[in-house]
Amino acid sequence: MTDLLGERDPAYIAKVLPLLKLAMKGYFRSEVRDIDRVPDGGALMVGNHSGGLMAMDVPIIAVAFADTFGPDRPLYCLAHDMLFTGVAGPFFRKFGFVPADRASAGEVLSAGAVTIVFPGGDYDTFRPTLKANVIDFAGRTGYVRTALAAGVPIVPVVSIGGQEAQFHLTRGEWLGRLSPLRKVMRTDLLPLTIGFPFGLVPAGAGNIPLPTKIVTQVLDPIDIQAEFGPDPDVAEVDEVVRSRMQEALDRLARERRFPVLG
């Protein structure tokens, strides 16, 4: 086992899990459906990303995953480099966060572990509230190549409610291109978000997320070669993945009666 995989600490996760579970199920009233659809062995969970700077997708899935399979079953998350800087770095590594690059993903998946990736990244998590229930990966299809290279299935996952924790006005793409922090933050976005208690601030920094109910649905695994043949077209696979995710998200949206309340 390499240092990358060995930094995940199951004992530490088991200690923190009760507090994390209390926050996710108590504050966000999280509900994860059909987590047992994740197959044995390596798998690439592919999800939509919601909530801006305070995205709760990973901890919600992690709690459900540990409840179902136990904290000893490895679960990793491909994450932005910013999470590994400063004092937060060791904390995230203990939880199984690894750099969001193809080499890291391949190493984790080849070891037979489950990995979560959000192809839309910051573009997705800062989508305007008026497009909260739209699956948009910004044309990124690398996740399909990653799953193919590792020979693992894709497990689509969709969630609803996270984007209601604050009101996202715009991704601020034109502002991001002018920002002096563009290279440091590794993003062309400078989102504008309205929240509590500071109102309108860039990216919602400092605001407290509303206690919105978040519902997550795990879909059936997709065996790429079994479904698309020995030489699958990456664009076609991506289109099918996003289409199935959109259908599932539309169903969740029809069930949702009120914003925040669920």
C-alpha positions as CSV (number, residue, x, y, z in Angstrom):
1,M,0.0,0.0,0.0
2,T,1.4,3.4,-1.0
3,D,1.5,6.5,1.2
4,L,-1.4,7.9,-0.8
5,L,-3.7,5.1,0.2
6,G,-2.2,4.5,3.6
7,E,-3.0,8.0,4.9
8,R,-6.6,7.1,5.3
9,D,-7.2,6.3,8.9
10,P,-10.2,4.0,9.7
11,A,-9.7,4.3,13.4
12,Y,-9.8,8.1,13.2
13,I,-12.9,8.0,10.9
14,A,-14.7,5.7,13.4
15,K,-14.1,8.2,16.2
16,V,-15.3,11.2,14.2
17,L,-18.1,9.4,12.5
18,P,-20.7,9.9,15.3
19,L,-20.3,13.7,15.3
20,L,-20.3,13.8,11.5
21,K,-23.5,11.6,11.5
22,L,-25.1,13.9,14.0
23,A,-24.4,17.0,11.9
24,M,-25.5,15.4,8.6
25,K,-28.7,13.7,9.9
26,G,-29.5,16.4,12.5
27,Y,-28.8,19.6,10.7
28,F,-29.3,18.6,7.1
29,R,-31.8,15.7,7.8
30,S,-29.8,13.8,5.2
31,E,-31.3,10.8,3.5
32,V,-29.3,8.5,1.3
33,R,-31.2,5.9,-0.8
34,D,-29.9,2.6,-2.1
35,I,-26.2,3.0,-1.0
36,D,-26.1,-0.8,-1.1
37,R,-26.1,-0.6,-4.9
38,V,-22.4,0.1,-4.7
39,P,-20.8,-3.2,-5.8
40,D,-18.0,-5.0,-4.1
41,G,-14.5,-4.1,-5.1
42,G,-13.4,-0.9,-7.0
43,A,-16.1,1.5,-8.2
44,L,-16.2,5.1,-9.3
45,M,-19.1,7.0,-7.8
46,V,-19.9,10.0,-10.0
47,G,-22.1,12.8,-8.5
48,N,-23.4,16.3,-9.0
49,H,-21.8,18.7,-6.6
50,S,-23.9,21.2,-4.5
51,G,-23.6,23.8,-1.8
52,G,-20.8,26.1,-2.8
53,L,-17.9,26.4,-0.3
54,M,-19.9,24.3,2.2
55,A,-20.8,21.4,-0.1
56,M,-22.1,18.5,2.1
57,D,-22.1,15.7,-0.6
58,V,-19.0,13.9,0.6
59,P,-19.8,13.8,4.3
60,I,-23.4,12.7,3.7
61,I,-22.3,9.9,1.4
62,A,-19.4,9.0,3.7
63,V,-21.8,8.6,6.7
64,A,-24.2,6.3,4.7
65,F,-21.3,4.4,3.3
66,A,-19.8,3.7,6.7
67,D,-23.2,2.8,8.2
68,T,-23.7,0.2,5.4
69,F,-20.2,-1.2,4.8
70,G,-18.4,-0.2,8.0
71,P,-15.5,2.3,8.4
72,D,-12.9,-0.2,7.4
73,R,-14.1,-0.5,3.8
74,P,-12.0,2.1,2.0
75,L,-13.8,5.2,0.5
76,Y,-11.8,7.9,-1.1
77,C,-12.7,11.3,-2.6
78,L,-10.9,13.1,-5.4
79,A,-10.5,16.7,-4.2
80,H,-9.2,20.1,-5.2
81,D,-5.5,20.8,-4.2
82,M,-6.7,23.6,-1.9
83,L,-8.0,21.1,0.6
84,F,-4.5,19.8,1.2
85,T,-2.9,23.1,2.0
86,G,-2.2,24.3,5.6
87,V,-3.5,22.6,8.8
88,A,-6.5,21.2,7.0
89,G,-4.4,18.9,4.8
90,P,-3.7,16.1,7.4
91,F,-7.4,16.1,8.4
92,F,-8.7,15.6,4.9
93,R,-6.0,12.9,4.1
94,K,-7.1,10.9,7.2
95,F,-10.6,10.9,5.8
96,G,-9.5,9.5,2.4
97,F,-9.3,12.7,0.3
98,V,-6.7,12.4,-2.5
99,P,-5.7,14.8,-5.3
100,A,-8.1,15.0,-8.1
101,D,-5.8,13.7,-10.8
102,R,-6.0,10.6,-13.0
103,A,-2.9,9.0,-11.4
104,S,-4.4,9.2,-7.9
105,A,-7.8,7.9,-9.1
106,G,-6.1,5.0,-10.9
107,E,-4.1,4.0,-7.9
108,V,-7.1,4.0,-5.6
109,L,-9.4,2.1,-8.0
110,S,-6.8,-0.4,-8.9
111,A,-6.4,-1.2,-5.2
112,G,-10.1,-2.2,-5.2
113,A,-11.4,0.8,-3.3
114,V,-14.4,3.0,-4.0
115,T,-13.8,6.6,-5.1
116,I,-16.1,9.6,-5.3
117,V,-15.6,12.2,-8.0
118,F,-17.6,15.3,-8.9
119,P,-16.7,16.0,-12.6
120,G,-18.4,19.4,-12.5
121,G,-16.2,20.6,-9.6
122,D,-16.5,24.3,-8.7
123,Y,-18.4,25.0,-11.9
124,D,-21.1,22.6,-10.7
125,T,-21.2,23.5,-7.0
126,F,-21.6,27.2,-7.8
127,R,-24.3,26.9,-10.4
128,P,-27.0,29.5,-10.1
129,T,-29.9,28.6,-7.8
130,L,-32.3,28.9,-10.8
131,K,-30.4,25.9,-12.3
132,A,-30.1,24.0,-9.1
133,N,-31.6,20.8,-10.5
134,V,-29.5,20.6,-13.7
135,I,-26.7,18.1,-14.2
136,D,-23.8,20.0,-15.7
137,F,-20.2,18.7,-15.8
138,A,-19.0,21.6,-18.0
139,G,-18.1,19.1,-20.8
140,R,-15.7,17.2,-18.6
141,T,-15.5,13.5,-19.5
142,G,-12.2,12.4,-17.8
143,Y,-14.1,10.4,-15.3
144,V,-15.2,7.9,-18.0
145,R,-11.6,7.4,-19.1
146,T,-10.6,6.9,-15.5
147,A,-13.2,4.2,-15.0
148,L,-12.2,2.5,-18.3
149,A,-8.5,2.5,-17.5
150,A,-9.1,1.0,-14.0
151,G,-11.7,-1.5,-15.3
152,V,-14.3,-0.5,-12.7
153,P,-18.0,0.4,-13.0
154,I,-19.4,3.9,-12.7
155,V,-22.0,4.4,-10.0
156,P,-24.0,7.6,-10.6
157,V,-25.2,9.5,-7.6
158,V,-27.5,12.5,-7.5
159,S,-28.5,14.8,-4.6
160,I,-31.0,17.5,-4.1
161,G,-31.3,20.3,-1.5
162,G,-27.7,21.2,-1.1
163,Q,-27.9,24.1,-3.5
164,E,-30.6,25.6,-1.3
165,A,-28.3,26.2,1.6
166,Q,-27.6,29.7,0.1
167,F,-28.9,31.6,-2.9
168,H,-26.4,31.4,-5.7
169,L,-26.7,34.4,-8.1
170,T,-23.9,33.7,-10.6
171,R,-20.8,31.8,-11.1
172,G,-19.0,35.1,-11.8
173,E,-17.0,33.8,-14.7
174,W,-16.1,37.3,-15.9
175,L,-15.2,38.4,-12.4
176,G,-13.0,35.3,-12.0
177,R,-11.0,36.0,-15.1
178,L,-10.2,39.5,-13.6
179,S,-9.4,38.3,-10.1
180,P,-5.8,38.5,-8.8
181,L,-6.5,35.3,-6.9
182,R,-7.2,33.4,-10.1
183,K,-3.9,31.4,-10.2
184,V,-3.8,30.9,-6.4
185,M,-7.3,29.5,-6.2
186,R,-7.0,27.6,-9.6
187,T,-10.4,28.7,-10.8
188,D,-11.8,31.2,-13.3
189,L,-14.9,31.7,-11.1
190,L,-15.7,34.3,-8.6
191,P,-19.3,33.4,-7.5
192,L,-21.7,35.8,-5.9
193,T,-23.9,34.3,-3.2
194,I,-26.5,35.6,-0.8
195,G,-26.7,33.9,2.6
196,F,-26.9,34.3,6.4
197,P,-25.7,36.4,8.2
198,F,-23.5,38.5,5.8
199,G,-25.8,38.6,2.8
200,L,-24.2,39.1,-0.6
201,V,-20.5,38.0,-0.4
202,P,-18.2,36.4,-2.9
203,A,-18.6,32.6,-2.9
204,G,-20.8,32.9,0.2
205,A,-17.6,33.1,2.4
206,G,-18.5,33.3,6.1
207,N,-22.2,32.6,5.7
208,I,-23.8,29.8,7.5
209,P,-25.6,27.2,5.3
210,L,-29.3,27.0,5.9
211,P,-30.5,23.7,7.4
212,T,-31.8,22.4,4.1
213,K,-32.9,18.8,3.8
214,I,-30.6,16.9,1.5
215,V,-31.7,13.7,-0.3
216,T,-29.2,11.6,-2.1
217,Q,-30.0,8.8,-4.6
218,V,-27.5,6.1,-5.6
219,L,-28.3,4.7,-9.1
220,D,-27.5,1.3,-10.6
221,P,-23.9,0.7,-11.5
222,I,-22.9,1.0,-15.1
223,D,-20.5,-1.7,-16.5
224,I,-19.1,0.4,-19.4
225,Q,-17.8,-2.4,-21.6
226,A,-20.7,-4.7,-21.0
227,E,-23.2,-1.9,-21.9
228,F,-21.2,-0.1,-24.6
229,G,-18.9,-2.7,-26.1
230,P,-15.1,-3.3,-26.0
231,D,-14.3,0.0,-27.6
232,P,-16.8,2.5,-26.1
233,D,-17.2,6.1,-27.2
234,V,-16.4,8.3,-24.2
235,A,-18.8,11.0,-25.3
236,E,-21.6,8.5,-25.6
237,V,-21.0,7.0,-22.2
238,D,-20.9,10.5,-20.6
239,E,-24.1,11.4,-22.3
240,V,-25.8,8.3,-20.9
241,V,-24.5,8.8,-17.4
242,R,-25.7,12.4,-17.3
243,S,-29.0,11.5,-18.8
244,R,-29.7,8.9,-16.2
245,M,-28.6,11.3,-13.5
246,Q,-30.8,14.0,-14.8
247,E,-33.8,11.7,-14.9
248,A,-33.2,10.7,-11.3
249,L,-32.7,14.3,-10.2
250,D,-36.0,15.3,-11.9
251,R,-37.8,12.6,-9.9
252,L,-36.3,13.9,-6.7
253,A,-37.3,17.5,-7.7
254,R,-40.9,16.3,-8.3
255,E,-41.0,14.8,-4.8
256,R,-39.7,18.0,-3.1
257,R,-42.5,20.1,-1.8
258,F,-40.7,23.2,-0.5
259,P,-37.2,24.7,-0.7
260,V,-35.0,24.1,2.4
261,L,-37.8,22.3,4.2
262,G,-37.8,19.4,1.7
